[in-house]
């Protein structure tokens, strides 16, 4: 009989994503810290214990890391730079929803996403930010 596993209550994962394509095929580099932990849904936790049966804490963390990596990349591929710039809360919720769908298979969910930096090699984000700043200044001058 295999050892029962404990679904971790907190796992902090550091990522330095490189060349994640967006819906516009603009590749982003994103530094993020994504914290996951045991789901609030007891049925998901029970299913996760079954799915992870016999795995060590290290293996469980690695499985979670791989899932988060894949699903975060998938979430970015669905959106545009404008989506990210338009509404940070929507952007983070979108990423959480996509990642949570997969993590629920192992009894985990996203507790927090902290995006530390987003860049692209072509300078597209910097130019978009400069345009947004200029527009905000024009609006402010009109008022």
Secondary structure, DSSP 8 states (H G I E B T S, - for coil): --------S-EEEEEEEEEEE-TTS-EEEEEEEEEEEE-S-HHHHHHHHHHTTT--HHHHHHHHHHHHHHHHHHHHHT--HHHHHH-HHHHHHHHHHHHHHHHGGGTEEEEEEEEEEEEETT-HHHHHHHHHHHHHHHHHHH-
